[in-house]
Amino acid sequence: MDKTFKTHDELISLLISRNLDISTPEHKSFAKKVLQHEGYYNLINGYSKLFLASTVPDDQYKTGCTMEEIFALYDFDRKLRNIMFKYILSVETNIKSLIAYHFPKKYGHDNYMLYNNFDTQKRDADQNITAVIADFQKQIASRAKDPSISHYLKKYGYVPLWVLNNILTLGQISKFYSILKQPDRQQISKVFSILDNQLESILFYLSSIRNFCAHGNRLYCFRTKRPLVDFDAHDKLNISKSDGKEYDYGKRDLFACMLALKYVLSKSEYMKLIKEIFRLFSQTRTKLSVITEENILKEMGFPLDWRVQLLSLL
């Protein structure tokens, strides 16, 4: 059945019928204002899950739930995205700089389009290498009028990798890293004192998180089908394996992102990241009533003592 248009007042009446507490003029004023600014779909459809009474049908809210509390979770997630995005950008800049240094040093500024400069023995090599090269060519062609791109094309006939970096996403540079020859991948991964397959996994994982952040998607309940590879941190934290195969958390959730960042951020940056998330929880805690901080942590894949655990890795 098609969804029919509803005014903000009608949406508020619908929410009241579902047991959301909008009983005072102040509650109603806030509800209308936040629906106008954020949108019903983004706020209600996106963040109601934790507030629904599971034993009651028809999307009924837990008794005492208010629009203010739903917005508190919404705002928590938005601020969480901003925090994660900032630190992932730091990693992105670092990785781009390392690749733009090591690859041209070995192969020259204009040879990142040559098939044989990549790992042709790796699984699905032909498909992956040609896809990356084609994508780079597409990026250059689509920005041929950009002053920095056109300058090099006209003067040298190619665009140096360090210039191309400015228009590549973390996802694209992650794919580029994955097709490098193993000695070249290792040259970069050893900067972080990890294996090349571990850095490859980190980059792909962080690029997924980055995309969620950049597009305003719900982050706190992030899950992925492609897990982060195992790290010594999983063992150091004594994370259990319920199925005997995969760690119970830190593999497909947001906690996995925190583990990944531990290996590619400086110690000082990582401590700042932990501090910012801890402060965000402190700011949000007082705004919660029908849900708890523990409910949010569970959705994030964070253990209750997450801060202690992460600091123990440093």
N, C-alpha and C positions, 0 to 999 in steps of 0.2 A: 504494500500500500504506500502511495506517495506521501511524503511528509508535507503537511500544509504549513503555510507561513503563520507565525505567531508573533504578536507584538511583545515588547518587553514585559508589559503588565500581564499578558496572557502566560508568558513563560514563568513569571513569578508565581502566578496562581497555580500553574502546573507543579512547580517545585513545592509550594505549600501543601498541595494535595498529596505529595510524596513524603510529607512529614519533615520538610526542611523548615527550621524555625525562622520565619520572617514575620514575627508577631508584633513588632513595634514599627512606628514610622521611621525610626533610625535604621532598623534592619532593612526595611523596604527601600529606603533611599540609597543605602549602600549597595543593595542587590541590583537595583536598576542602574546605578552608576557603573558598577563593575561589569555588568552584562553589556552595556553600551560600549565600554572601553575594550574589553577583552574578547567578547563574543561568547555565546552560549556553548557552541561546539568546543572551543578551546578550553573553556573553564569547566563546564559541567560534564560533558562527555569525556573530557580528558582526565579529570581528577576526582571523580565521584567514587571510584571503586572502593577505596578504603573506608568511606563514610556510609556505605550501604549496609542495611541490616540483612545479613545473609539468610536469616530464617523467615524473612517476609518477602513475598513476591512483588512484582511490579515496581522494582527500583525504589523501594521505600528507604528513607534515610534513618540512621540511628537516632533515637530520641535525643534532642538537645543539639543536633547538628545545625550549624548556621552557615550562611554564605561567607561570613568572615573567616571561618575556619577552613572552608574549601579554598578560599583565596589565599590563605596563609600557606597551604601546601603548594598551590600554584606559584606563589611568589618565591617560596623556598626553591622550587625546581628551576625557576628562571634565574635566580641568583647562583644556583649550583651550576647551571650551564655556563654562566659568565665566568665563574671561577675555573672550571675545567677547560674552557675554551682558551683562556689566557695562558695556562700552563702548557697546553698542547701546542699552541702557536709558538711557544718558546722552543719546544722540541722540533717542530717543523722547520723553524729557522736554522736550528743547529744541523739537522739532517741535510737540508738543502745545501748548506754551506760546505759540509763535509763531502758530499757527492760532487758538488761543483768544483771542489779542489782536487780530489783524488782521481776522478775519471779523466778530466782534461790533462792532468799531469802525466798520466800514462798513455792516453790515446790521442790527445790533442783537442783543441776547442771545437773542432768541426766534425768530430767522428762519433758522435753519439747516435747517429742514424745508420751506422754500419752494422749489419747483422752479425758478422763474425767477431765483433767486440763484446759479445754477450755470451752467456752460458748456453751454448747450443745443445749440450748434453742433458740439460735438465728436463724433467717431465713436462710435456706440452710446450717445449721450447719454441718450436716454430710458430705456433699459434700466439703465444704470449709475447714473443719478441716482435713479431710483425704488428701485433695490436698496439704495442707501446710506441713503436716507430710511427705507425699511421696516426696515432693520437697526437704525437708531438708535431707531426707535419700539419695536422688539422689545426692545432692551437696556433702555430705560427701563421698559417694562411688566414685564419679568422681575425688575426690582429696585425695584419701586414701594414695597416695604416697607423698603427701605434708608433709614435716617434722613436722610441727606443728600439723597436723591432725593425722598422723601415730603415733606420740609420745603418744597422749592421747588414741588412739584406742588400742595400744599395752599394755600400762601401766594400763589404767583404764577401757577400754572396751566401752568408750563413749567419746564424744567431748563436753566440756562445752559450754554453749551458748555464753559466752564472747569470746571464740576462734572461734566458728562458725560464729560469727558476721563479722569476717574479710573477709569472702567469700560470704556473703549475700548482695544482692542489696537492695536499698531503697524500691523497689517494693515488694521484698520478706519479708522484715521486716515490711512493711505496712500491708501485708496480715496477718502476724503473730499477729500484734497488733489488727487487726480487729476480730480475733477469740478468743482473751482473754476474760475471764469472765469480766462482767461489772465493778465490784469493782477493778479488776486489771487494766483495761483500765483507770478508774477514778483516780487511784493512780498515773498514769503517766500524764494524761491530766491536773490534778490540779497543776502540776509543772508550767504549762503555763497559769494557771487561765482560762481555757476554758473547755467546756464539752467534754466527750469522743467521741461523734459522730462528733464534730467539729474537733478534732485532727485527727480522722480517715479520714475525708474528706480532711484535709490539707495534710496528708501523701500521699494519693492516687493522689491528684492533683500535689504535688511536684514531685512525682515519674514519672509522665508523662512528666513534664518539664525537669527533669533530663535526661530522655531517649532521648528527643529531643536534649539536649545539648551534651550528650555523643556521639550521632551518627551524629552530624553535620547537623541536619535537620533545616529548616527555623524556627526560633523562633519568630520573631517579629510579625508574623501574626497567631500565635498559636490560635487554637480553639479546644474545646473538647465537646463531647456529654454529658459527665458527669460533671455537674456544681459543683462548690464549694458551700457548704451549706451556708445559710445566717449567717452573723455575725453582731454584733452591729456596726461595721465599715461602713457597707452599709447604715445604717440609719444615722450615724453621718455625713456622707458625702452627705446626702440628694440625693442619687442616685435615679432617677426616675424609674418608671415601666410603660413603654409604653403599655404593654399588660395587665397591672394590676396584673400580676402574678410574673414575674421575673425582677430583677433589670436590667437596660439597659446595664450596664457594670460591670466588677468585678465579673463575675460569670463563664464565659467560656473562657476568654481571658487571656492575659498576665498580665493585671491589677489585675486579681483575684489572680495570683501568688504573686504579690506585697502585696496584702491584707493578704494572707495566711502567708507570711513570717513575717509580722508585729507581729503575735502572737507567733512565735516560734524562733525568733531571739532576742538577747538582744537589748536594746535601742541603744547602741553605734554601734552595728553591723548594725542595720537597718538604722541608719543615714549615715553610710559609704556606704551602698548599694545605697541609694538615691543619695548621692553625686557622686558616680561613674557613675551612669546612666545619671545624669545631665551633668557631664563632657563629657561623650560620645556624647551626643546630641550637646554640644558646639563644639566639634571637628568635627562633621559631618556636622553641619549647613552650614559652609562656602563652602562645597563641593557640595551643592545642587543648582540646577538651574531650571530644568523643574518640579521638585516636591518640596514640602515644608516639613518642620518639622511636620506640622499639618497632612499631608498625612500619614506620618509614625506613628504618635501618634494614628490616627484613626484605622490603621491596628492593632496596639498593644492593642486597647481597652482603651487607656489612655486618660483622659480628658486633655484639653489644660493646665489647672493649676494643673497637676498631682502632681508636687513637693509640692506645697502649701497644697494640699489636704492630701497627705501622711504624711507630717510633722505635720499637725493639729491633727493627730491620736496619736501622742506621748505625 
